[in-house]
């Protein structure tokens, strides 16, 4: 299957406007593991004929890590540059697979002049299924135990708890919850720019604590909707030497695999 990934510059040059701008994010562009999530999501969009575009080489970091790490000046530089670009293309709707990008563009860009309809890919995929545009079957996940890890920036920060779970249930999978979930969910350990610094002294890494809870559910798949969570959970699985029995997959990957895309 040949993937069609037009840039917004190419589309605008033809006098066309995309239905959505897919904000790929740093991880989706450069992290080898999360590139597979980008590909899975694009395959879904291609399959159902969604008219989308990406910024391509014009896309830059949203500034989220800079602000979380305390560098407000760098955040504002990055944000204002992105807003100027998005506004020049008259972007209306943005979909992203990263809750950090989602939260920053949705909640923090408006005060700097960037007002867009911003949607996380879990909510967008749920919309597509609800409207009948995307039809899913369980495939290899039918009846399998899947647990879902709530990303902090998706859950507590933006109150999105049901869309990811609805996607898992649409696959006829057996959704099993961890002890700490939804509003009481435990962070993967990467938020607040913690992913980019050395661990502090303590008895246990946060991601090890979290993956132990996931393993306790006896789930075969740990579903995630965030690149930071993906990295931390995957590292936790490796630490426990469970790579052969527990898979960490993004929600878009679950759908792409179930549809054999």
Rosetta silent file (secondary structure, phi, psi, omega in degrees, C-alpha in Angstrom):
SEQUENCE: XXXXXXXXXXXXXXXXXXXXXXXXXXXXXXXXXXXXXXXXXXXXXXXXXXXXXXXXXXXXXXXXXXXXXXXXXXXXXXXXXXXXXXXXXXXXXXXXXXXXXXXXXXXXXXXXXXXXXXXXXXXXXXXXXXXXXXXXXXXXXXXXXXXXXXXXXXXXXXXXXXXXXXXXXXXXXXXXXXXXXXXXXXXXXXXXXXXXXXXXXXXXXXXXXXXXXXXXXXXXXXXXXXXXXXXXXXXXXXXXXXXXXXXXXXXXXXXXXXXXX
SCORE:     score description
SCORE:     0.000 S_00000001
   1 L     0.000  119.163  178.577    0.000    0.000    0.000 S_00000001
   2 L   -80.479  129.106 -179.530    1.539    3.306   -1.113 S_00000001
   3 L   -87.700  135.599  175.336    1.103    6.025    1.473 S_00000001
   4 L  -104.045  116.314 -179.153   -0.037    9.462    0.383 S_00000001
   5 L  -130.819   82.171 -179.164    1.301   12.170    2.700 S_00000001
   6 L   -75.395  145.752  172.694    0.809   15.620    1.158 S_00000001
   7 E   -86.552  157.389 -179.242    2.301   18.706    2.790 S_00000001
   8 H   -67.217  -29.147  178.157    0.042   21.685    3.362 S_00000001
   9 H   -64.471  -43.352  178.440    2.355   23.769    1.142 S_00000001
  10 H   -63.396  -42.091 -177.690    1.774   21.369   -1.770 S_00000001
  11 H   -66.140  -44.253 -179.890   -1.963   21.345   -1.153 S_00000001
  12 H   -64.596  -34.036  179.311   -2.226   25.134   -0.929 S_00000001
  13 H   -62.866  -26.590  177.796   -0.196   25.470   -4.160 S_00000001
  14 L   -91.527    2.795 -178.975   -2.993   23.549   -5.897 S_00000001
  15 L    77.910   20.672 -178.899   -5.611   25.803   -4.314 S_00000001
  16 L  -107.721  156.265  176.231   -6.850   23.013   -2.004 S_00000001
  17 L  -122.682  135.412  178.236   -7.486   22.991    1.736 S_00000001
  18 L   -77.016  151.462  172.954   -7.099   19.920    3.976 S_00000001
  19 L   -66.146  -41.860  179.044   -9.931   18.766    6.264 S_00000001
  20 E  -136.438  151.297  167.815   -7.336   18.317    8.992 S_00000001
  21 E   -99.908  122.611  176.711   -3.711   19.152    9.596 S_00000001
  22 E   -88.113  109.608  178.122   -1.952   16.132   11.104 S_00000001
  23 E   -84.694  108.582 -171.563    0.565   17.484   13.622 S_00000001
  24 L   -74.347  -40.700  179.963    3.174   14.705   13.662 S_00000001
  25 H    85.365  162.452 -177.124    5.267   15.927   16.594 S_00000001
  26 H   -62.435  -46.864 -177.918    8.948   15.396   17.386 S_00000001
  27 H   -64.629  -44.000 -179.484    8.557   11.770   18.489 S_00000001
  28 H   -64.777  -20.627 -179.909    6.359   10.878   15.518 S_00000001
  29 H   -94.337  -37.402 -169.254    8.993   12.347   13.194 S_00000001
  30 H  -117.532  -25.790 -178.683   12.270   11.239   14.747 S_00000001
  31 L   -80.209  122.725 -174.457   11.771    8.428   17.285 S_00000001
  32 H   -56.676  -39.889 -179.712   12.097    5.083   15.490 S_00000001
  33 H   -68.830  -43.937 -174.612    9.431    3.415   17.636 S_00000001
  34 H   -79.352  -14.469  172.925    6.898    6.236   17.378 S_00000001
  35 H   -59.876  -31.942  179.750    7.374    6.617   13.619 S_00000001
  36 H   -65.986  -29.447  176.485    5.403    3.353   13.414 S_00000001
  37 H   -70.954  -43.518  176.656    2.477    5.100   15.121 S_00000001
  38 H   -56.072  -47.219 -179.199    2.644    7.941   12.567 S_00000001
  39 H   -63.246  -42.842 -179.858    2.605    5.382    9.738 S_00000001
  40 H   -60.913  -44.264 -178.428   -0.313    3.463   11.306 S_00000001
  41 H   -66.629  -40.768  179.232   -2.405    6.639   11.654 S_00000001
  42 H   -65.471  -38.484  177.580   -1.625    7.757    8.092 S_00000001
  43 H   -60.738  -38.667  177.933   -2.588    4.327    6.747 S_00000001
  44 H   -65.244  -45.840 -179.983   -5.985    4.685    8.464 S_00000001
  45 H   -61.748  -42.728  178.825   -6.475    8.187    6.993 S_00000001
  46 H   -63.297  -41.319 -176.181   -5.468    6.951    3.539 S_00000001
  47 H   -59.859  -41.477 -175.259   -7.784    3.940    3.754 S_00000001
  48 H   -98.874    3.201  173.053  -10.901    5.997    4.360 S_00000001
  49 L    75.515   32.710  176.306   -9.894    8.904    2.128 S_00000001
  50 L   -72.842  133.034  179.321   -9.530   11.702    4.668 S_00000001
  51 L   -85.121   96.849 -176.327   -8.177   14.850    3.019 S_00000001
  52 E  -125.200  168.154  175.176   -5.296   15.681    5.340 S_00000001
  53 E  -146.589  160.456  172.998   -1.914   17.380    5.176 S_00000001
  54 E  -119.329  162.864  176.249    1.233   17.652    7.284 S_00000001
  55 L   -78.363  -23.116  179.797    3.578   20.600    7.697 S_00000001
  56 H    65.307 -134.548 -177.217    6.528   18.396    6.760 S_00000001
  57 H   -64.953  -11.625  178.905    9.901   20.161    7.072 S_00000001
  58 H   -83.582  -12.840 -178.497    8.112   23.317    8.254 S_00000001
  59 L   -74.578  140.104  178.565    6.898   21.630   11.458 S_00000001
  60 L  -130.269  168.792  177.551    8.798   22.490   14.632 S_00000001
  61 L   -59.693  143.551 -179.521    8.537   21.479   18.305 S_00000001
  62 L   -67.974  -21.365 -176.266    5.493   22.987   20.044 S_00000001
  63 L   100.260   -0.725 -178.646    7.696   24.214   22.893 S_00000001
  64 H   -56.511  -51.476 -178.410    6.118   21.921   25.490 S_00000001
  65 H   -61.066  -36.356 -179.797    9.399   20.429   26.834 S_00000001
  66 H   -62.568  -46.248 -179.034   10.951   23.897   27.050 S_00000001
  67 H   -66.711  -42.817 -179.301    8.066   25.289   29.110 S_00000001
  68 H   -63.880  -32.308 -179.159    7.878   22.225   31.399 S_00000001
  69 L   -83.739   -3.922  175.335   11.623   22.480   32.018 S_00000001
  70 L   100.044    5.492 -179.777   11.224   26.157   32.925 S_00000001
  71 L   -96.295   80.409 -176.142   12.538   27.866   29.777 S_00000001
  72 H   -65.246  -34.942 -179.186    9.610   30.198   29.127 S_00000001
  73 H   -62.530  -47.164  179.288   11.564   32.351   26.675 S_00000001
  74 H   -64.301  -40.730  178.219   12.314   29.381   24.392 S_00000001
  75 H   -56.780  -48.730 -176.509    8.694   28.197   24.653 S_00000001
  76 H   -65.668  -35.925  176.060    7.349   31.561   23.511 S_00000001
  77 H   -61.512  -47.288 -178.424    9.826   31.727   20.620 S_00000001
  78 H   -66.699  -44.482 -177.427    8.821   28.254   19.418 S_00000001
  79 H   -63.553  -46.819 -177.517    5.111   28.803   19.955 S_00000001
  80 H   -64.743  -35.538  176.965    4.975   32.188   18.192 S_00000001
  81 H   -64.539  -43.874  179.060    6.898   30.798   15.224 S_00000001
  82 H   -65.398  -42.792 -178.443    4.441   27.881   14.918 S_00000001
  83 H   -63.213  -42.409  178.036    1.395   30.120   15.319 S_00000001
  84 H   -59.007  -42.952 -179.591    2.630   32.482   12.608 S_00000001
  85 H   -66.836  -48.471 -178.549    3.068   29.503   10.265 S_00000001
  86 H   -61.526  -41.995 -179.950   -0.300   27.897   11.091 S_00000001
  87 H   -68.150  -32.576  179.286   -2.128   31.204   10.697 S_00000001
  88 H   -66.834  -29.286  177.936   -0.417   31.873    7.359 S_00000001
  89 L   -91.640    1.127 -179.797   -1.874   28.568    6.097 S_00000001
  90 L    54.960   43.565 -179.794   -5.272   29.405    7.650 S_00000001
  91 L   -68.743  134.249 -179.324   -5.282   26.101    9.552 S_00000001
  92 L  -109.664  -46.749 -174.114   -8.598   25.374   11.275 S_00000001
  93 E  -124.154  130.356 -179.289   -8.441   21.793   12.611 S_00000001
  94 E  -121.637  132.241  174.001   -5.389   19.975   13.976 S_00000001
  95 E  -118.397  134.280  179.068   -5.168   16.280   14.898 S_00000001
  96 E  -139.160  150.232  178.666   -2.145   14.931   16.778 S_00000001
  97 L   -93.574    4.563 -178.672   -1.135   11.602   18.310 S_00000001
  98 L  -113.316  116.920  179.595    0.821   13.319   21.092 S_00000001
  99 H   -61.257  -27.677  178.966   -1.052   14.520   24.213 S_00000001
 100 H   -69.399  -46.435  175.219    1.770   16.982   24.955 S_00000001
 101 H   -61.953  -44.658 -179.207    1.406   18.634   21.530 S_00000001
 102 H   -56.202  -52.107 -176.799   -2.391   18.414   21.920 S_00000001
 103 H   -63.793  -41.972 -177.003   -2.434   20.114   25.323 S_00000001
 104 H   -67.610  -48.693 -178.134    0.017   22.848   24.323 S_00000001
 105 H   -68.536  -38.575 -176.696   -1.626   23.814   21.023 S_00000001
 106 H   -73.288  -45.580 -170.736   -5.171   23.513   22.440 S_00000001
 107 H  -103.880  -20.804 -174.227   -4.732   25.204   25.808 S_00000001
 108 H  -112.394  -22.516  177.915   -1.601   27.349   25.647 S_00000001
 109 L   -72.689  -32.361 -178.110   -1.443   28.694   22.081 S_00000001
 110 H   -54.504  -37.494 -178.110   -4.704   30.726   22.275 S_00000001
 111 H   -69.686  -12.399  178.058   -3.164   33.291   24.648 S_00000001
 112 H  -107.582    8.360  176.329   -0.463   33.872   22.012 S_00000001
 113 L    99.519   11.562  179.338   -2.906   34.222   19.105 S_00000001
 114 L  -109.805   99.766 -177.274   -3.195   30.600   17.965 S_00000001
 115 L  -114.156  111.796 -176.668   -6.829   29.473   17.999 S_00000001
 116 L  -139.086  160.685  172.171   -7.548   26.092   16.426 S_00000001
 117 E   -86.252  105.445 -174.139   -9.861   23.117   16.808 S_00000001
 118 E  -108.905  129.062 -174.283   -7.362   20.643   18.290 S_00000001
 119 E  -130.139  134.626  173.477   -8.214   16.936   18.596 S_00000001
 120 E   -77.271  149.110 -173.377   -6.227   13.996   19.970 S_00000001
 121 H   -61.825  -25.331  177.565   -6.100   11.061   17.572 S_00000001
 122 H   -65.584  -43.241  178.462   -8.052    8.835   20.018 S_00000001
 123 H   -67.762  -38.228 -178.877  -11.032   11.219   19.908 S_00000001
 124 H   -66.247  -44.423  178.792  -10.687   11.617   16.136 S_00000001
 125 H   -63.894  -37.327  177.200  -10.644    7.854   15.534 S_00000001
 126 H   -62.951  -41.202  177.317  -13.664    7.481   17.799 S_00000001
 127 H   -60.318  -43.817 -178.596  -15.492   10.120   15.703 S_00000001
 128 H   -63.067  -38.946  178.847  -14.629    8.246   12.511 S_00000001
 129 H   -69.544  -44.853 -178.443  -15.989    4.980   13.926 S_00000001
 130 H   -62.131  -34.135 -178.369  -19.136    6.650   15.306 S_00000001
 131 L   -82.396   -9.184 -179.751  -19.871    8.293   11.925 S_00000001
 132 L    87.762   -2.458  179.247  -19.431    4.976   10.089 S_00000001
 133 L   -68.532  -35.951  179.630  -16.492    6.240    8.009 S_00000001
 134 L  -113.385  118.855  179.046  -14.142    3.818    9.747 S_00000001
 135 L  -107.960  126.113 -178.191  -15.332    0.274   10.224 S_00000001
 136 L  -118.769  150.482  173.516  -13.271   -1.927   12.513 S_00000001
 137 L  -126.050  158.564 -174.924  -13.282   -5.590   13.304 S_00000001
 138 L   -59.403  -38.732 -177.115  -11.567   -7.274   16.195 S_00000001
 139 H    56.918 -136.151 -176.113   -9.056   -9.118   14.073 S_00000001
 140 H   -76.558   -5.959  179.027   -6.314  -10.567   16.197 S_00000001
 141 H   -95.391   -4.224 -178.526   -7.375   -8.522   19.240 S_00000001
 142 L   -58.779  120.103  178.152  -10.851  -10.047   19.487 S_00000001
 143 L    79.178   -3.323 -179.284  -11.251  -11.377   23.036 S_00000001
 144 L   -80.016  148.281  177.197   -7.681  -10.481   24.015 S_00000001
 145 E   -79.007  121.896  176.948   -6.992   -8.785   27.340 S_00000001
 146 E  -126.506  132.381  172.982   -5.873   -5.186   26.790 S_00000001
 147 E  -110.546  150.146 -177.067   -5.168   -2.653   29.519 S_00000001
 148 E  -117.461  131.415  177.343   -4.987    1.087   28.832 S_00000001
 149 L   -96.692  121.614  179.637   -2.561    3.523   30.427 S_00000001
 150 L   -76.212  119.639  173.055   -3.974    7.041   30.874 S_00000001
 151 L   -71.244  136.931 -178.332   -1.579    9.735   29.696 S_00000001
 152 L   -57.657  -42.848 -175.539   -1.507   12.611   32.213 S_00000001
 153 L   -75.916  -16.728  176.142   -1.934   15.274   29.543 S_00000001
 154 L   -91.090  -45.625 -176.408   -4.853   13.460   27.976 S_00000001
 155 L   -77.814  -86.172 -173.631   -6.599   12.329   31.149 S_00000001
 156 L   -59.765  -37.161 -176.932   -6.190   14.639   34.116 S_00000001
 157 L   -76.006  -30.085 -175.035   -5.214   17.693   32.045 S_00000001
 158 L  -130.949    6.634  173.231   -7.985   17.394   29.427 S_00000001
 159 L    59.460   32.294  176.813  -10.507   14.945   30.900 S_00000001
 160 L  -102.444  100.643 -178.556  -10.298   12.514   27.958 S_00000001
 161 L  -117.550  -33.616 -170.372  -10.800    9.066   29.443 S_00000001
 162 H   -86.019  -35.124 -176.386  -13.501    7.342   27.405 S_00000001
 163 H   -55.594  -48.055  179.231  -12.391    7.789   23.771 S_00000001
 164 H   -62.361  -38.750 -179.377   -9.331    5.501   24.084 S_00000001
 165 H   -69.445  -35.743  176.934  -11.365    2.882   25.942 S_00000001
 166 H   -62.660  -36.394  178.902  -14.154    3.058   23.354 S_00000001
 167 H   -65.112  -42.532  179.779  -11.580    2.276   20.642 S_00000001
 168 H   -64.294  -41.533 -179.898  -10.377   -0.806   22.523 S_00000001
 169 H   -70.073  -27.300  177.598  -13.946   -2.003   23.041 S_00000001
 170 H   -66.338  -20.742  179.301  -14.694   -1.437   19.332 S_00000001
 171 L   -87.977    6.936 -176.759  -12.088   -4.139   18.641 S_00000001
 172 L    60.381   28.711  178.298  -14.107   -6.648   20.713 S_00000001
 173 L   -87.772  163.814  178.377  -11.171   -6.826   23.097 S_00000001
 174 E   -95.522   99.673 -178.351  -11.444   -7.510   26.825 S_00000001
 175 E   -77.245  118.137  177.976  -10.558   -4.165   28.462 S_00000001
 176 L  -115.687  130.030 -175.627   -9.036   -4.754   31.899 S_00000001
 177 L   -90.183  145.874  172.964   -8.280   -1.768   34.107 S_00000001
 178 L   -75.860  163.448 -178.472   -5.173   -1.259   36.195 S_00000001
 179 L   -56.362  -44.462  177.249   -5.521   -0.613   39.913 S_00000001
 180 L  -106.460  113.185 -178.432   -4.802    3.077   39.354 S_00000001
 181 L  -147.229  171.533 -179.109   -6.643    4.393   36.294 S_00000001
 182 H    51.855 -127.900 -174.844   -8.624    7.353   34.960 S_00000001
 183 H   -63.937  -19.936  179.914   -8.565   10.264   37.472 S_00000001
 184 H  -104.542   15.538 -178.670   -6.384    8.182   39.799 S_00000001
 185 L   -60.843  152.257  179.393   -4.023    7.031   37.025 S_00000001
 186 L   -99.468  134.039  178.318   -0.283    6.900   37.708 S_00000001
 187 L   -59.607  149.167  178.511    2.125    8.930   35.557 S_00000001
 188 L   -73.760  -16.597 -179.875    4.513    6.910   33.371 S_00000001
 189 L   106.176   -2.897 -174.697    7.393    8.943   34.802 S_00000001
 190 L  -101.306  -17.219 -173.729    8.249   11.015   31.719 S_00000001
 191 L   -63.288  165.334  178.572    6.061   14.118   32.165 S_00000001
 192 L    65.739   27.949 -179.070    7.330   17.552   33.121 S_00000001
 193 L    66.731   15.157  178.211   10.430   17.000   30.941 S_00000001
 194 H   -64.809  -25.182 -177.878   11.535   14.233   33.352 S_00000001
 195 H   -61.770  -25.231 -173.163   12.166   12.013   30.330 S_00000001
 196 H   -98.915    9.962  179.370   15.192   14.109   29.410 S_00000001
 197 L  -129.185  163.333 -179.605   17.027   14.006   32.746 S_00000001
 198 L   -69.621  152.668  179.708   18.707   11.388   34.873 S_00000001
 199 L   -66.512  147.684  175.735   16.677    9.576   37.513 S_00000001
 200 L   -91.015  165.909 -177.013   16.760   10.913   41.041 S_00000001
 201 L   -65.180  143.585 -179.425   17.561    8.727   44.029 S_00000001
 202 L   173.208  178.152 -176.449   14.757    6.456   45.201 S_00000001
 203 L   -83.483  -27.471 -173.924   13.773    2.843   45.609 S_00000001
 204 L  -155.936  146.200  174.910   12.126    2.344   42.223 S_00000001
 205 L   -72.016  146.901 -179.571   11.598    4.062   38.857 S_00000001
 206 H   -60.224  -42.540 -176.373    8.056    5.313   38.255 S_00000001
 207 H   -67.004  -26.667  176.910    7.742    3.418   34.962 S_00000001
 208 H   -70.345  -43.231  177.434    8.689    0.138   36.689 S_00000001
 209 H   -58.428  -41.907 -176.756    5.954    0.717   39.272 S_00000001
 210 H   -70.225  -42.970 -177.271    3.480    1.394   36.464 S_00000001
 211 H   -70.011  -26.995  174.781    4.361   -1.591   34.310 S_00000001
 212 H   -62.763  -39.443  176.958    4.056   -3.868   37.352 S_00000001
 213 H   -64.908  -38.776  179.362    0.441   -2.712   37.661 S_00000001
 214 H   -66.030  -44.281 -179.759   -0.095   -3.430   33.953 S_00000001
 215 H   -63.552  -34.833  179.596    1.434   -6.914   34.241 S_00000001
 216 H   -61.274  -24.132 -179.765   -0.778   -7.630   37.278 S_00000001
 217 L   -76.455  -11.347 -176.658   -3.873   -7.309   35.014 S_00000001
 218 L    67.540   20.372  179.597   -2.601  -10.317   32.954 S_00000001
 219 L   -72.305  146.024  176.170   -3.135   -8.209   29.814 S_00000001
 220 L   -86.715  -22.116 -179.123   -1.384   -9.258   26.609 S_00000001
 221 E  -131.977  133.119  170.108   -1.323   -5.680   25.331 S_00000001
 222 E  -103.046  114.912 -178.620   -0.692   -2.390   27.130 S_00000001
 223 E   -90.469  139.091  178.912   -2.359    0.327   25.043 S_00000001
 224 E  -133.310  162.345  178.146   -0.970    3.859   25.074 S_00000001
 225 L  -134.555   31.074 -173.456   -1.848    7.120   23.370 S_00000001
 226 L  -155.131  135.770 -179.407    1.343    9.101   23.985 S_00000001
 227 H   -65.781  -34.442  178.425    4.968    8.860   22.770 S_00000001
 228 H   -65.204  -48.126  179.474    6.385    9.585   26.224 S_00000001
 229 H   -61.493  -40.501  179.741    4.237    6.859   27.791 S_00000001
 230 H   -55.757  -47.277 -179.062    5.149    4.497   24.935 S_00000001
 231 H   -64.526  -47.052 -176.149    8.870    4.864   25.692 S_00000001
 232 H   -67.980  -40.982  179.461    8.511    4.508   29.462 S_00000001
 233 H   -68.634  -40.743  178.231    6.145    1.542   29.309 S_00000001
 234 H   -62.435  -41.614  177.656    8.292   -0.222   26.689 S_00000001
 235 H   -64.266  -36.206  178.206   11.366    0.266   28.871 S_00000001
 236 H   -64.565  -42.087  178.532    9.402   -1.141   31.811 S_00000001
 237 H   -62.714  -41.457  178.511    8.457   -4.256   29.829 S_00000001
 238 H   -64.291  -40.701  179.901   12.121   -4.750   28.867 S_00000001
 239 H   -59.578  -36.583 -179.582   13.163   -4.324   32.498 S_00000001
 240 L   -88.145    0.582 -179.279   10.767   -7.119   33.473 S_00000001
 241 L    54.006   46.996 -178.390   11.921   -9.240   30.478 S_00000001
 242 L  -114.692   17.569 -175.405    8.331   -9.584   29.284 S_00000001
 243 L   -56.117  -30.840 -177.246    8.820   -8.492   25.644 S_00000001
 244 L   -79.501  -22.359 -175.974    7.566  -11.839   24.352 S_00000001
 245 L  -111.010  -19.547 -179.224    4.343  -11.886   26.370 S_00000001
 246 L  -126.196  121.678  178.576    3.372   -8.193   26.746 S_00000001
 247 E  -104.378  140.719  173.419    3.187   -5.787   23.796 S_00000001
 248 E  -106.012  116.049 -176.243    3.006   -1.999   24.143 S_00000001
 249 E  -131.464  145.667  174.295    0.962   -0.576   21.263 S_00000001
 250 E   -77.217  157.234  179.904   -0.548    2.792   20.400 S_00000001
 251 H   -58.204  -39.098  178.851   -4.302    3.042   19.811 S_00000001
 252 H   -66.179  -36.025  178.409   -3.748    3.782   16.103 S_00000001
 253 H   -65.908  -39.727  178.534   -1.567    0.686   15.824 S_00000001
 254 H   -56.124  -46.089 -178.693   -4.295   -1.453   17.390 S_00000001
 255 H   -70.006  -44.302 -179.380   -6.737   -0.343   14.687 S_00000001
 256 H   -61.514  -41.890 -179.965   -4.215   -0.584   11.838 S_00000001
 257 H   -67.382  -42.278 -178.465   -3.180   -4.110   12.894 S_00000001
 258 H   -63.896  -28.386  179.929   -6.807   -5.230   13.338 S_00000001
 259 L   -95.981    5.387 -179.590   -7.548   -3.998    9.801 S_00000001
 260 L    56.550   39.176  179.691   -4.339   -5.564    8.411 S_00000001
 261 L   -84.609    0.000    0.000   -3.139   -2.172    7.140 S_00000001
